[in-house]
């Protein structure tokens, strides 16, 4: 089967790391490039982590392009308290044998879009700064993309504040530029990603698959389990990995058309993805909002993919 | 029978305010001290006139005072698409039996609080303009407010905008004053009131009671459902009656203590009630937020209230 090109934009990050592992064995998409951005931790860390995880996945043929070191306008927000000092919860992978390319992330996004007009899927699982800069620099970019699938926001609730999710909160202006850019935008927000949880026991079952990649996936996700007690989930949310899975195959998800804008000025609500799914007021439908999934199929896919790394 | 709870009904009737007041006036638990009007669903002249008509219908003979002509800071917003041009379209109602008192709403509230030996419950079912004005002008009377049962806001979503519910959106600054007041608050927001649906078969159950008030309530529901049916609801969400029901029948609801703050700024979120469900803001709870309701028990409560007027009218008029 002819796979379509995938560019992953990430701020690796523990769940970004697992998302990268997932990209190796997708059914419909082929990872062609990774771009990095500041988010969970500083961009130097997210870039190094990305290179290390690609080596762990034996995907050193995939080039890495470093992107923005801070949001467009706002204060830099990081999540070291969740992702650790190095962004991988202090798990030390071998130092990367190669460096990032010299081309900046936003130019790389455009270059890959131009190479495969109408075919490139960008999966963005960090703050949306790189995409916003690319949109700002290349006005024809939205028309060249097949779609943007992003992990960010929430139709209901938040995590870093009562009504904002981390990736959107970290660069609200960039997020609003992406939602209004004109390319098809798919939002995998907390509405769906919190339903894509994996229990401590299931993490151990992943590790029991036996490969070093599977053990790493367990170890890195285990480190953030404790942050999920407040949500009463019974497990850890696979925010970024499930977003990659959605891009690969949306058949076991529920997706609704909605209007989405990002609040950039509210004192309490800055970074909220204002979504018209549940109100009487209708906004222009500019996004597809993913609201639910079949968790059994999700888990099956997680195990299928990780099993392909061998024992 | 234990002592009745002194209450002041403050609203912008409005079909669901009207049904809330029918419920309150029928309750043997409540001693209604006064009714005050506020601008919201319609202009202050119309909501005050409607308040007088509802009082005439239900036989409520307490003082009625008119509220401020507009919200504290914001410009007025009205909702004729939901409640009609009169603010209470539908059945013909009796004319008000009395003129409003000369005092304005918050002055009358203050007088009642001062005179009352025990703290009084406020039940605001419209924008919080009057209650905020009371708190700003008479802070020394705060301790005379036993509890505020309000209909407004929504932790998870809005209605008039995606982020804001109508009552809070109309006067966010007033809502901010109320939520920061320290007075105990029970919030009946959209989280619960969108579950407080009265279905068309319930209208018929109330209509069949065949007393003058029940007939009017059924016709109000007919009208109110017209708008909601047009946007896909299976029934009429009788929002404001949940605030009264929370006082007289709390056991049919589920509630959670939350820190709630009102967004006053923003391109899309002005008027949002931000509720810290995850405790990320590390602030003490300032409101008890109703999250769920036994719909059938709620409908039973409304039907029992409507039935009360059969006995009331047969004793007084027939």
Interface residues (C-beta under 8 A of the other chain):
Chain A: X155 X156 X157 X158 X159 X160 X161 X162 X163 X230 X231 X259 X261 X263 X264 X265 X266 X267 X268 X269 X270 X272 X274 X275 X276 X277 X278 X279 X280 X281 X283
Chain B: X156 X157 X158 X159 X160 X161 X162 X163 X231 X261 X263 X264 X265 X266 X267 X268 X269 X270 X272 X274 X275 X276 X277 X278 X279 X280 X281
